[in-house]
Amino acid sequence: MPHDCKVGSCGTCRFKLVDGKIGELSPSALVLEREELAAGYRLACQAMPRSDLTIALNAPLAMQSTVEDYIGTIIAAPRLCQDIIGLTLELDRPLPFSPGQYADLTAPGIEGPRSYSFAFAPERGEAQRLEFHVRHVPGGLFTDWLFGQDRTGQELRLSGPFGQFRLKDSAAPMLCLAGGSGLAPIMAILQQARAMGATRPVTLLYGARTRQHLYCLEEIEALRAAWKAPFEFVPVLSEEDVDSAWAGARGLVTEPIARLPDQARSEAYLCGPPAMIDAAEAQLMQHGVLPGLIAADRFLDKSTVR
């Protein structure tokens, strides 16, 4: 089944129960709307079959990407900001993927994979050299390992691509909201849209703790300068010292949403911590954005998975 989070948080594995009985590991009502529940929709990752089932999906499974295993070698891992590394891998062969998707990375001696979004749009739909933005999670086995010393030349196992977060075929204004390394898939999607000659207005809200946690500013400015429509970039700092010279927005990255014009006409792309996305979705729907116009990718780490 298509999925993004595996813990009943993203809603990607939604299906319609046509016939049969299931038990649920956690209530689908935590994610799905009342109307969806009444229509028979449930979450596959939380459903335990109690009988033979007949289910329906909104899109054919044949449209899902083919997942394969690869061997990648770390060829660069520079610091992009205080707590994010730009990880570049050279694979043993090209990997096809869509901007917004992610891969599972496994390091030697560390149990279990970690999921990271591709941080760029590939030319011709595939790439052998991959880029990821990896945020340091204190106490996280993989990120402690990666940030602990120079890992250039180290081999990693990679599986992918996964995920349904991607650019939609639309002319609606784009409202992009990212927190931390959630900027990676947003940048990839915007790069793809620019390459396709998009003329859609863009508002990019980016949340970081302090100025030392901002990154990709030159790349964002290059995107803005090349964009064929209005492009507004709003960085928002939540923990910047009150006495600093920062003259930009402060507080939560979701707060500027209420002040944006024509929200109901926008198509939203949200990526970052689950709490941030939950707050953004609630605000957007309160201001008239239909759920079908909101695409979200919740970044979960080992401390978030229940």
C-alpha positions in Angstrom: 0.0 0.0 0.0 1.2 3.6 -0.6 2.3 5.1 2.7 4.5 7.8 4.1 4.5 7.5 7.9 3.5 3.9 8.9 2.0 5.2 12.2 -1.4 6.5 11.3 -0.4 10.1 11.0 -0.1 11.1 7.3 -3.3 9.6 5.9 -1.6 8.4 2.7 -2.7 4.8 3.1 -6.4 5.7 3.2 -8.8 3.2 1.7 -12.5 2.6 1.5 -13.8 -0.5 3.2 -16.4 -1.9 0.9 -17.1 -5.2 2.6 -15.7 -7.1 5.5 -14.5 -6.5 9.1 -11.4 -4.9 10.5 -9.9 -4.1 13.9 -7.9 -0.8 14.3 -4.6 -0.4 16.1 -5.5 3.3 16.6 -8.7 5.1 15.6 -8.8 6.5 12.1 -10.8 9.4 13.5 -7.4 10.9 14.6 -6.6 11.7 11.0 -9.7 11.3 8.8 -12.6 13.8 8.7 -16.0 12.8 9.9 -17.4 12.7 6.4 -14.6 10.3 5.3 -15.3 8.0 8.2 -19.0 8.0 7.4 -18.2 7.1 3.8 -16.2 4.0 5.0 -12.7 5.3 4.7 -10.0 3.9 7.1 -6.2 3.8 7.4 -4.5 0.6 6.0 -1.5 0.8 8.3 -3.8 0.7 11.4 -6.2 -1.9 10.1 -6.1 -5.6 11.1 -8.3 -7.8 8.9 -10.9 -9.8 10.8 -12.4 -11.4 7.6 -11.9 -11.3 3.9 -12.0 -7.7 2.7 -13.1 -5.8 -0.4 -11.5 -2.4 -0.5 -11.4 0.6 -2.9 -8.6 3.1 -3.5 -8.7 6.6 -5.1 -5.9 5.8 -7.4 -4.6 2.5 -9.0 -1.8 0.8 -7.2 -0.1 0.5 -10.6 0.7 4.3 -10.3 3.0 3.7 -7.3 6.7 3.8 -7.8 8.8 0.6 -8.0 10.9 0.3 -4.9 14.4 -1.1 -5.3 17.5 -1.5 -3.2 20.8 0.4 -3.9 24.3 0.8 -2.5 25.4 4.4 -2.1 28.7 5.9 -1.2 28.9 9.2 0.8 30.9 11.7 -1.4 30.1 14.9 0.6 28.5 15.9 3.9 29.0 19.7 4.5 27.2 21.6 7.2 24.4 23.6 5.7 23.6 25.3 9.0 24.0 24.6 12.7 22.1 21.3 12.8 21.7 20.2 9.2 24.1 18.4 6.9 23.9 18.3 3.1 24.4 14.5 2.4 25.5 13.6 -1.1 25.5 9.9 -2.1 26.8 8.3 -5.3 24.7 5.2 -6.1 25.6 2.0 -7.9 23.1 2.9 -10.6 20.5 5.6 -11.4 17.4 5.8 -9.3 14.1 7.2 -10.8 12.0 9.4 -8.5 9.7 12.3 -8.3 10.5 15.5 -6.3 8.8 15.2 -2.9 9.5 11.5 -2.5 12.0 10.0 -0.1 14.4 7.1 0.4 15.3 4.9 3.4 19.0 4.9 4.4 20.7 2.3 6.5 24.1 2.7 8.0 26.4 -0.2 8.9 26.0 -1.3 12.5 22.8 0.7 13.1 19.6 -1.2 13.2 16.8 -0.1 10.9 16.5 2.5 8.2 16.0 6.3 8.4 13.9 8.1 5.9 15.0 11.3 4.1 13.5 13.3 1.3 15.3 14.0 -1.9 16.5 17.6 -1.8 16.5 18.3 -5.5 14.6 17.7 -8.7 16.4 15.1 -11.0 17.0 15.8 -14.6 15.0 13.4 -16.9 13.3 11.9 -13.9 16.3 9.9 -12.4 19.7 10.5 -10.8 22.7 8.5 -9.7 24.0 11.3 -7.4 21.5 12.1 -4.7 21.2 14.9 -2.2 19.5 14.9 1.2 19.2 17.4 4.1 19.8 15.5 7.4 18.9 17.3 10.6 20.8 16.2 13.8 18.5 14.6 16.3 20.4 14.5 19.6 20.6 10.9 20.8 19.6 9.6 17.4 21.9 6.7 16.5 22.1 7.5 12.8 22.5 11.3 13.0 25.0 11.0 15.9 27.0 8.7 13.7 26.8 11.0 10.7 27.6 14.2 12.6 30.3 12.6 14.8 33.1 12.5 12.2 33.8 12.7 8.5 32.0 9.8 6.8 33.2 10.4 3.3 33.7 7.1 1.5 31.3 5.2 3.8 28.8 3.0 2.1 25.1 3.1 3.0 22.2 0.9 1.9 19.3 2.7 0.2 15.8 1.7 -0.6 13.3 3.8 -2.6 11.6 5.7 -3.8 8.7 6.1 -1.4 5.9 8.6 -0.8 3.1 10.4 -2.5 4.1 14.0 -1.7 4.7 15.6 -5.1 3.8 18.5 -7.4 0.2 18.6 -8.6 -0.9 19.5 -12.1 -2.5 22.8 -11.3 -2.3 26.6 -12.0 -3.3 27.6 -8.5 -1.1 29.8 -6.4 1.3 27.7 -4.3 1.6 28.2 -0.5 4.6 26.3 0.7 5.3 25.9 4.4 8.4 24.1 5.7 10.1 23.6 9.1 13.7 22.5 9.6 14.9 20.0 7.1 11.3 19.9 5.7 12.7 22.5 3.3 14.3 19.7 1.3 11.2 18.3 -0.6 9.8 21.8 -0.9 12.9 22.9 -2.7 12.8 19.9 -4.9 9.1 20.5 -5.8 9.8 24.2 -6.5 12.8 23.3 -8.7 10.6 21.0 -10.7 7.9 23.6 -11.1 10.5 26.1 -12.3 11.9 23.7 -14.8 8.4 23.1 -16.2 8.0 26.9 -16.7 5.5 27.4 -13.9 3.8 30.8 -13.8 2.1 30.3 -10.4 2.5 32.8 -7.6 4.4 31.3 -4.7 4.5 32.1 -1.0 7.2 30.2 0.9 7.0 30.2 4.7 10.1 28.7 6.4 10.3 28.1 10.1 13.7 27.9 12.0 14.7 28.4 15.6 17.4 31.1 15.1 19.4 32.8 12.3 22.0 30.1 12.8 19.4 27.5 11.8 18.5 29.2 8.4 20.0 27.6 5.3 19.6 27.4 1.5 19.1 31.2 1.4 21.1 31.6 -1.7 19.3 28.8 -3.5 15.9 30.3 -2.5 16.9 33.7 -3.8 18.0 32.1 -7.1 14.6 30.4 -7.4 12.8 33.7 -6.6 14.9 35.6 -9.2 14.2 33.0 -11.9 10.5 32.6 -11.1 8.0 33.8 -13.7 5.5 35.1 -11.2 5.4 36.7 -7.8 7.5 34.8 -5.3 7.5 35.8 -1.6 9.9 34.2 0.9 9.1 34.6 4.6 11.6 33.1 7.1 10.1 33.0 10.6 12.3 32.5 13.7 10.8 31.0 16.9 13.7 31.3 19.3 15.8 34.2 18.1 17.2 36.4 20.9 15.0 39.4 21.6 18.0 41.7 21.5 19.3 40.5 18.2 19.3 42.6 15.0 16.8 40.2 13.3 14.1 42.4 11.7 12.2 39.6 10.1 9.2 37.6 11.3 9.2 35.9 14.7 7.1 33.3 16.4 5.5 30.2 14.9 5.8 29.7 11.1 2.1 29.0 11.0 1.2 32.5 12.3 1.6 34.4 9.0 -1.0 32.1 7.3 -3.9 34.2 8.7 -2.5 37.4 7.0 -2.1 35.9 3.6 -4.5 37.1 0.8 -6.6 34.7 -1.3 -5.9 31.7 0.8 -8.9 29.8 -0.4 -7.6 29.9 -3.9 -4.2 28.4 -2.9 -2.8 24.9 -3.2 -0.8 24.2 0.0 2.4 22.1 0.3 3.4 21.4 3.9 6.5 19.6 5.2 8.0 19.3 8.6 7.2 18.3 12.2 3.7 16.8 12.7 2.6 19.5 15.2 3.5 22.2 12.7 1.6 20.5 9.9 -1.5 19.8 12.1 -1.6 23.5 13.1 -1.2 24.7 9.5 -3.9 22.3 8.2 -6.3 23.6 10.8 -5.6 27.2 9.9 -5.9 26.6 6.2 -9.2 24.8 6.4 -10.5 27.5 8.7 -9.7 30.1 6.0 -11.5 28.1 3.3 -8.8 25.9 1.8 -10.3 22.5 0.8 -8.6 19.4 2.2 -8.0 18.2 -1.3 -5.8 21.2 -2.0 -3.5 20.5 1.0 -0.5 18.1 0.5 1.4 17.3 3.6 4.6 15.3 4.5 5.1 14.8 8.2 8.7 14.3 9.3 8.8 11.7 12.0 11.9 10.7 14.0 12.4 7.8 16.4 11.1 10.0 19.3 7.9 10.6 17.4 7.0 7.1 16.3 4.6 5.5 18.8 
